[in-house]
Amino acid sequence: MAEARGSSAPLKGITCMIAGGALLTANDAVLKWLTGGYPVGELMFVRGLFVMLPIGIFVWRAGGITALMTRNYKEHALRAGLMIVGTYLFVSGLKFLPLADAISIAFAGPLFITALAPSMLGEHVGWRRWMAVLVGFV
């Protein structure tokens, strides 16, 4: 754990976050461009095909198919279903909204998650956490 607290760890984390944000935004821009000529379901299918290669590599490096075993089938199925519906609605929204508006709405997600955490997960959300979420949103 000492390595994670080294002086280069925050810089690596910031670099990864900025690169990840840039790639997600580029992905959303390409999706918005493609929604003009292709159905949303087709875009999601092709996107899923492309992601199978990196997932396959991660599974192989984690020890093979047994690394994917779970005991929580219902919860994983629910999460997968919600992810599919959420992605479909987001990509559909890209077709009708300017990219900046769609991304702004997507970045409001932590606000909703924080607001629902007490009632849905029974978690306490103190004022410090609320301030962090609000500052991050701003």
C-alpha positions as CSV (number, residue, x, y, z in Angstrom):
1,M,0.0,0.0,0.0
2,A,3.0,2.3,0.5
3,E,3.4,2.6,-3.3
4,A,-0.1,4.0,-3.7
5,R,0.8,6.8,-1.4
6,G,3.9,7.7,-3.3
7,S,4.4,11.2,-4.7
8,S,3.6,10.0,-8.3
9,A,0.3,8.2,-7.3
10,P,-1.9,11.3,-7.4
11,L,-0.4,12.4,-10.8
12,K,-1.0,8.9,-12.2
13,G,-4.6,9.0,-10.9
14,I,-5.2,12.5,-12.3
15,T,-3.8,11.4,-15.7
16,C,-5.9,8.3,-15.8
17,M,-9.1,10.3,-14.9
18,I,-8.4,13.0,-17.5
19,A,-7.6,10.4,-20.2
20,G,-10.7,8.3,-19.3
21,G,-12.9,11.4,-19.4
22,A,-11.5,12.4,-22.8
23,L,-12.0,8.9,-24.2
24,L,-15.6,8.7,-22.9
25,T,-16.3,12.1,-24.4
26,A,-14.8,11.1,-27.7
27,N,-16.9,7.9,-27.6
28,D,-20.0,9.9,-26.9
29,A,-19.2,12.3,-29.8
30,V,-18.8,9.4,-32.2
31,L,-22.0,7.8,-30.9
32,K,-23.8,11.1,-31.5
33,W,-22.5,11.3,-35.0
34,L,-23.5,7.7,-35.8
35,T,-27.1,8.1,-34.3
36,G,-28.0,10.1,-37.4
37,G,-27.7,7.1,-39.7
38,Y,-28.0,4.0,-37.6
39,P,-30.5,2.6,-35.1
40,V,-29.5,2.8,-31.4
41,G,-29.8,-1.0,-30.9
42,E,-27.4,-1.6,-33.8
43,L,-24.9,0.9,-32.4
44,M,-25.0,-0.8,-29.0
45,F,-24.6,-4.3,-30.5
46,V,-21.5,-3.3,-32.5
47,R,-20.1,-1.4,-29.5
48,G,-20.6,-4.6,-27.5
49,L,-18.7,-6.6,-30.1
50,F,-15.7,-4.3,-29.9
51,V,-15.6,-4.4,-26.1
52,M,-15.5,-8.3,-26.1
53,L,-11.7,-8.4,-27.0
54,P,-10.5,-6.3,-24.0
55,I,-12.9,-8.2,-21.7
56,G,-11.6,-11.5,-23.0
57,I,-8.0,-10.4,-22.3
58,F,-9.0,-9.3,-18.7
59,V,-10.8,-12.6,-18.1
60,W,-7.9,-14.6,-19.4
61,R,-5.4,-12.7,-17.2
62,A,-7.7,-13.1,-14.2
63,G,-7.5,-16.9,-14.4
64,G,-10.1,-17.8,-17.1
65,I,-13.8,-18.2,-17.2
66,T,-13.9,-19.3,-13.5
67,A,-13.0,-15.7,-12.6
68,L,-16.5,-14.7,-13.7
69,M,-18.3,-17.0,-11.4
70,T,-20.8,-15.3,-9.1
71,R,-23.3,-16.3,-6.4
72,N,-25.5,-13.2,-6.9
73,Y,-27.2,-14.0,-10.2
74,K,-30.3,-11.9,-9.5
75,E,-28.4,-8.9,-8.6
76,H,-26.0,-9.2,-11.6
77,A,-28.9,-9.7,-13.9
78,L,-30.7,-6.6,-12.5
79,R,-27.5,-4.5,-12.9
80,A,-27.0,-5.8,-16.4
81,G,-30.6,-5.0,-17.3
82,L,-30.4,-1.5,-15.8
83,M,-27.1,-0.9,-17.7
84,I,-28.6,-1.9,-21.0
85,V,-31.7,0.3,-20.5
86,G,-29.5,3.2,-19.3
87,T,-27.1,2.9,-22.2
88,Y,-30.0,2.7,-24.7
89,L,-31.6,5.8,-23.3
90,F,-28.4,7.7,-23.1
91,V,-27.5,6.9,-26.7
92,S,-31.0,7.7,-27.8
93,G,-30.8,11.0,-26.0
94,L,-27.6,11.8,-27.9
95,K,-29.6,11.8,-31.0
96,F,-31.9,14.6,-29.8
97,L,-29.6,16.7,-27.6
98,P,-26.5,18.7,-28.2
99,L,-23.5,16.8,-26.9
100,A,-22.6,19.3,-24.2
101,D,-26.2,19.1,-22.8
102,A,-26.1,15.3,-22.8
103,I,-22.7,15.2,-21.0
104,S,-23.9,17.7,-18.4
105,I,-26.9,15.6,-17.6
106,A,-24.8,12.5,-17.4
107,F,-22.4,14.3,-14.9
108,A,-25.4,14.9,-12.7
109,G,-25.4,11.2,-11.9
110,P,-23.4,11.5,-8.7
111,L,-26.0,14.0,-7.4
112,F,-28.8,11.4,-7.9
113,I,-26.7,8.6,-6.5
114,T,-25.8,10.6,-3.4
115,A,-29.4,11.7,-2.9
116,L,-30.7,8.1,-3.2
117,A,-28.0,6.4,-1.2
118,P,-29.8,6.8,2.2
119,S,-33.2,5.5,1.1
120,M,-32.0,2.8,-1.3
121,L,-28.8,1.6,0.4
122,G,-29.2,2.8,3.9
123,E,-26.0,4.7,3.8
124,H,-25.3,7.9,5.7
125,V,-24.4,10.9,3.5
126,G,-22.9,13.7,5.6
127,W,-22.5,17.3,4.7
128,R,-18.8,16.8,3.8
129,R,-19.7,14.2,1.2
130,W,-22.5,16.4,-0.2
131,M,-20.0,19.3,-0.5
132,A,-17.6,17.1,-2.3
133,V,-20.3,16.0,-4.8
134,L,-21.5,19.5,-5.3
135,V,-18.0,20.9,-5.8
136,G,-17.2,18.1,-8.3
137,F,-20.4,18.8,-10.2
138,V,-19.6,22.5,-10.4
